[in-house]
Every structure is written in C-alpha cells, then in structure tokens.
Amino acid sequence: MEQKQYRHIGVSLEQAKALMEQYLPKGERCKELVALPEALGRIAAEDYISPIFQPPFPRSPLDGYAVRSDDIKGASREHPAVLTVTEEVDAGGYPSSELSRGKAVRIMTGAPIPEGADCIVKQEETDYGEEEVQIYQEHPAYDNYCYRGEDFKKGDCLVKKGTRITYVELGLLAGMGYDQVSVFQRPKVAVFATGDELTDPGKPLLPGKIYNSNLYLLMGRIREMGGEITASGIVPDNEEEAARVLKASITKADLVVTTGGVSVGKRDIIHGALEVLGAEKIFWKVQVKPGTPTVFSIAERTPVISLSGNPFGAVANLELLVSPLLHSMMGDHSLLPRRKAVLEDGFPKGGKVRRIVRGYYRDGKVYLPKGLHSSGAISSMRGCNCLLDIPSGSKGLSKGDTVEVILILGMEAGIWN
C-alpha cells in the first residue's frame, strides 16, 4: 500500500475533526415528528414556545385557606381572626366567585386562588373550621401565593432548536401541552469488525479465536450517542469481500464505522478494501495514542471511519472523532465538555505522542481505574466517565498534577462541578 493514496497522513486530533466536518453532507438533516415519550435523547428540530402561562392561574402552594391579608392583621392564637368559609376549592376545581371581605375559601394544594384573596394561611395555623374558621397567624399580602406564569409565561421559548431532550425538556414540553415533538432524524450507522479470528457471542470458541467484543462495544456506545444501527457484523480478512460488505451497507447508512484492519500488517485489509470501493481516502493516522492508525474516507458520498482494532484505541477515537461527527449529523453542535482536574493517582508513562487515558472524574478530581491500562483491555474501562488528554512530550504525571479531562457524554453519573 502506498501512503500517497491518502490526502493526509499523521494529522492531529483537531485536524482530523476539521477534515471530517468538511466532508459531511451540507444542509439540514431531515426532521420527523415523534410522540412526546419517544423524544427523550433526541435533538429538537425547532424552537418550542409556550402557548400558555404556567401555572395558568394563581394557585395555592399548600393546603389551607385563601383569605384577604387585611382581614387577618394582628391575628394570633389569643386573638384569632374569625372568617366565614364560603366554599372549598380542590386541585382541578375552580372558585365560583370573588372572595369578599370577612370571608375565606378552604383551598387545597395546586387549586386556583379565588379573585380577591391575596394570601394563603396554612391549615395548621387554623382550627380547621368548615363553616367558620379561626385563624391564628397574620400574613402579608402575597404570602404563600404562586403567581400566574410563575414557572414560565406565554411566549417563552423553553426548548430551543438543537437542544438534546432530557427528562427536564420532556416535562417542559408536556407542561406546554405538546404531545408530539419535531426532532432531527437519527443518523443511520453501519458498524463492522474485521478479522478472521472473530467469533460471535453464543457460538463455541474454537482454538485461536476470540469473541467479537469490539462490535458490541461500538454498537452500544453509538446507540447511546443517538445513532441508529442499520447493519453490523464481522468482515473477513479479504479485501474484495470487505469491499462487498461495505458497499452493500453504504447506500443505507449516513456513516460507516469499522474496527480493525487499519495498520500496516498483511491482514490490515481496510486500505485495500477502500481501494476496491473507489473510496476517496482523506486521512490515515492520527497523532494520538492509542488509536493512531485511524482512517477516514468517503465512499459514494458516505463517510467511513475505520478505527483501531484495539478496544480502548477504538473507544478513545469513537469518543474523540465519531461522537462529534454524530452530534453534527443530529444538529447538535455542542462541544465535548472539558475540565481541569487534579490527578489523584500517578501515571508515570510519558511519551513523544499525545496520549489518551481512561479515568473517573468527580468534584474537580480525576482518578485512574485499577487494572490494566493497555489499549487491549476492556475491564478497566468500567465506571470511567472521562478521558485524560495528556500532551505530547509528557514525562509522566504525578499525584497532585493538574490535567485536562474530556467528559464522556451520557456517562454523567458522578460528574459534578
């Protein structure tokens, strides 16, 4: 394989991301209307403006009595204010008339406050009277009073286009009365693992074989990122067969992701398969460890990103390169969040090349997982919620050093500012 087949060789992470963005299809992604519960995790394709006030009326924050503050001035247990109870209003009900002087309305939490009333007396400050009530505590005007539109007002834009919809946005959309949401379509992603040594889980493991963990690692994470898997499987170590499998998937996918077969060995067939496909080879090799031999190409206008076969090498560049690409495809242009953190464990391994290390971030500190830090290890990735970005030329890190970490989106448990 001649290196000149690639437009760029040995690019930085930042150059790699810029090149990938450059070759993304231009124009806004297609939208679709989904039922409100199905919008969780999706990207809003339009602004959502409230057509109502919330609450739509002044409401009581507690069980008690709606009164006029002037009627209870000076009230105490020794000298209670005595008012006539005209009616009871429960949540879901509505007052029948305006409250006049010397009157009170028994009211429940969430119920509309009658016109004329300007405060709520909690029932513990009364004798619980039903026809006539004794009130033992004075309150100023608008005490214990929830105003109309206190949460949000008619015309407020509560969910902006491009927002990832979490449970909070679901609640806001429901509170505005929307039962359907316009969202950008999920990117369709085909995922393949290369190698004659791979065996699907559930099948007998023959001598010299390993189970195909990378495929499930990548598919699971891509789904968490918002992608829709349209095709997946094992690609044998054969350039023509690999090209055939890739070609069949390209027309049905917005993005193709492969793992393995990207280095310089005899069985690194991705280079040749891309040649057979007639793909435009954009770059090979990223100046980072692990995951250096990453390939990016365009086949029939579809981006193809080919990751290292080592599990952590594949995962690192999945987070650093594939994640921003998928977010752009979904209309989400937020950047991967970075933090400065104090290292709680030493990492003595330095090097000339920029290095990515798995870690756990919490309260401004970052901890390294126990176990093997090899790029071939999966078990030490459990519980990790960030990647340490160690610059080139590092002599190793000591406990107490300040480092930069990249938070892994969707793994926010324990990520506190």
N, C-alpha and C positions, 0 to 999 in steps of 0.2 A: 504494500500500500504506500502510495506516495503522499507525503504530507501536503503537497501543494494542492491536493484535491480540496482542502479546507481553506476558506477565505481567511480565517483567523486561527492561530494556534497559540495556546498558553495565555488566555485572557484572564483579567481579574474578575472577581465576582460582580463588581459594578459594571464592567464592560459586558459581561455575559448577560446581565439583566437588561441592559440597554439594547443589546442586539436582539434579544428575544422580543422585547416590546416593539421594536422596529418592524419585525416581521409578522406581528399579529394582524389579523384582518381588521381593516378600518371600518368605522361605522358602529352604531349602537347595536347591541345584541337584541335578539328577538325577546318579546315580552309574552307573558302568559298570565291569565287570571286564575288564582287558586283560592280554594276555601281558606278561611282565616286560620284554622288549626294547621293547615299544610304550609303556611307561610314561614313557620319557625325555621331560622337558619338561612332563609333566602334573602336576596337583596331587593329592596323596594325599587320599582322601576318608575315611580312617580312620587311627587310630594303628596302627603296626606294632611289635609287641612280640616280642622274640626268644624262641622256644621252646627254644633251646639255648644252651650255652656256646660261645664261640669264642675260642681253639680248644677243641674238646670234650674234650681230654685235654692233659696236659703234653706239649710237643713240643720237639724239638731245633731250634735256630736255625742249625745248621751240620753239616757232615759231620765225624764224629769217633767218640768212644767215650763211652758212658754209664757212669759209674762212681760209687762212693761217695767223697765227699771225704776221709773218714778214711783210705781206702786209698792216697791219693796224697800225703799230707802229707810235705813235705820232698823231694819228687821233683825231680830235676834231671838234666841230661844225664850228669853224672858218676855220679850215684846214682839211676838210674831206678827207678820203681815197676814191678814186673812182675806183670801180671794175666792170668788165663785168660779167653780170649774164648769166651763160651758160644753166641752166635748173632749174626746180622746182622738188623737191622730197617730196612727201606726205607720211604719215604713210601708210605702206603697199606697197609702191613703192620701187625702188632701183636705186641708181645713175647709169648713163650709162657709166661714165668714171671717171678717176682720175682727181682731181682738180689741175690745173696748176697755176703758178704764175700770179697774176693780175686778177684772176677770183674769182667768188663767186657762190654759189648754194643757191637758195631760198629753205628753208627747214622748215618742219612742225614738231610739237612735236611728238616724237616717231619714226621719219623717220631715216633710216640709214645715217650716216655721210659718205660722199664720201672719198675715199682714197686721201691723200694729204692735207685734211683740218685738222686743229688741234684745232679749237675753233669755238664757235657759237656766233654770235652777235645777240642780241635780236632785233626784228624788230623796237621797239620803239627808238632804237639808230641809226636809218637809215631814209632815205627819202622814204622807201618802194618801191624803184625802181624795175622795172621788167626786163629791158634790161641792164640798168646800175644803180648801186646803190651807193649812198653816205653814208659812214659810219663815225659816229661822235664820236666813242669811241674805244680806243685801248683795247685789251685784251691779257693777256699772253697765252702761249701755254696750251692747255687742259682746258681752262676756259669754263664753260657751256658745258661740254663734258662728256657723260656717256660711260664708257668703256665696251667693250665686257666682259661678265661674271661678271659685277659689282655686281649683286644681288647674283648669285651663278654660280659655274663653273661645267663643265662636270666632273663627278666622285665624286661630293659632295654627301654625304648621308644626305638627308634633312628630311626624316621621318624614324625614327628607329623602328624596331620591338618592339612591346609593347607600342607604343605611342597611346594615345587616340586622335582620329582625330577630331580636331575642325575646324572651318571655315578657320583658317590660314593654317592648313595642307591640306585642300581641295584646297586652292589657290595654294599652293606649288606643289601638285600633278598635278593639271591642268597645271601649268606653266612648268612642266617637260614633259607634253604630255601624262600622264597616264589617260585613260578613265575608267579603272577598277582597283580595289584595292583588294588585298588579306587580309581578316580580319578573326579574330577568331570568331567562331560561338557564338551567344548569348546564355548564359545559359538559359535553359528551366526551368521555375519555376511554381510550383503549389501553390496556396495560398488559405487557408481556414480559416474561422472564426467559432468558436464553440459557441453554445448557443441556447437553445430553445426560448430565449427572442428576437432573432434577426428577423427582417423583412427587405426584400429587398426594396430599394427605389422605389417609384412608386406605392406601394401597400398600402391599408388602414392600419393605425396604430391602432391595437387593444389594449385594456387595458392591461397593464403590459408588453407591447412590446416596443422595441426601434429599430430605423433604423440602419442598418448594415454599419456604417461609417468606422469601422476599416478595413474591407476588401478593400474598395476603397482607403483608406489612404495608405495601404501597397502595393496594386497593382500599384497605381500611382507612388509611390516612387521607387518600384522595376523596373518599366519601365524606369524611369528617370536614374536609375543606370545602365541600359543596359540589364536588364533581359527581357526575352520573356515569357509572361504568357501563360501557356498551359492548365491550369484548375483552376477553382475557384468556390467558393460557400459557403453555410452555412452547417456546420456539426452539427447534433443534439446532445443533451446531452445523448448519448448512446454509450457505448464503442464498441460494435460489429458493429454498423452502422458506427461509426467514423473510425474503422479499415478497413471496407469495402471500404469507400470513399478514404482513404489514399492509400490503396493497389492498387486501380484502377488508381491512379494518378502517383504512384511511377515509373512505367515502362516507362512513357512518360516524366519524369522530371529529370533534373540534381539536383534539390533542391526542397524540400517541405517546405513551411513556413506556420505555423498555428498561430493563436492568440486566447488566452483564454483557460480555462480548464487546467491550469498548476499548480495551487496552491494545497491546501490540503482539499478543500471542497468536499461535497458529489457529486457535479456536475462537479468536475475537472476530466474529463474523459480521458484526453490525456494520463496519466500514464497507465491506463488500456488498452486503445486502442493500445498503443505501445506494451504492453504485448501480446495482441491478435495477433498483427502483427508479433511477434517474433523479434522485433527490438532490436538492441544492444544499451542499454542505457548508454551513455557516461557521461553526467553530468546533474545535476539539481541544480538550484540556483546559481546565480552569485552575488558576494558581491558588489552590487551597488543598489541604489535606484534612480528612480523607475525601475521596470522590474526585480526584484530579482528572481521570480520563472520561470526563463527561462530554457528550456530543450533542450538538443542536443542529437540526437540519429541517428543510421544508420539502415535503413530498406532496405533490399535487395540491399546493397551497395550504396543506395541513402541517402545523408544527409537530416535529418529532423530537423529543428529548430523551436521550439514551444515557442512563445513569450507570454508575459503577455496580458491579455485582456484589461487592461487599455490603452487608446490610446497613451499617452505620454510614458508610460512604453514600449509599443510595438515599438514606433518610435525610442526611445533612443537606444534600443538594435538592431533595424534594422540598424541604422547608425553605431553603435559601433562593431557589430558582423556580421550581414548579409552583409553589404557593403564590408568589406574586403574579405569575402568569395566569393562574386560575382566577385569582381575585380580579385581575384586569378584565378577564373574559366575562366575569359576572357583573361588571360595572362597579366593583368595589376597589377603589384606588387608594385605600389606606395602606400605610407603610407598616412593615413588620416592626412592632414596638421594641425599642432598645432601652436598656437601663444600665447605669453604672452600679456596680455591686462590689462588696468586699468579699474576697475569697476566703472561705473558712477551711479549705484543705489545700495543701501544696500540690502543684503539678510540675514536677521537675523537668519534664520533657520539653526542650526547646526545639528550634529548627529554623532553617532559612525561609521556609514557606509558611504562609498564613495557615493557622490551624483552627479547626472547629472541634470543640469538646462538649460532650453532653453534661448537663448539670441540673440542679434544682434550686430555683430562686424563691426567696421568701424574705420579706421585711428588709430589703436592701442588702441581703447577704446571699451568696451562692455557695452551694455545697456540691461536691463531686460524689457521684454514686460509688458504692463499694463494688468491687469486682473488676473484671477485665475491661480495659478501655480500648481494646483492639477494634479496628473497623469491622471485623468479622463477628463481633459479639452483639447479641440482641438482649440478653438477660439484664445487662447493666443499664439498659435504656428505660427499664420500668421506673415509673414515678418521675421521670425527668420532664421538666416544663420549660427548659431554656437551652440555648446553645451559647457557649463561651466563644467569643471571637478574639482569638489570640493573634496579634500581628506578626508578620514575618520578622525574622531576626531575634525572636524572643530567646532569652537564655533560660527559660523556665520560670514558673511562678511560685511564690511562697505564700503561706497563710498570711492574711492581712493586706495583700496586694489588692489594688482597685482594678477591676476588669470590666469589660463591656459585655453584656449578655443580650441575646436576641430571644425574646419571649416567643414560645410556640403557641400560636393562636389556637384556641379551643382546649388548651390544657391549663386554664387559668386557676384551677384549684390550688390554693397556696401562693398565688402570685399577688402579693399585697404591696402597695406602695409604702 
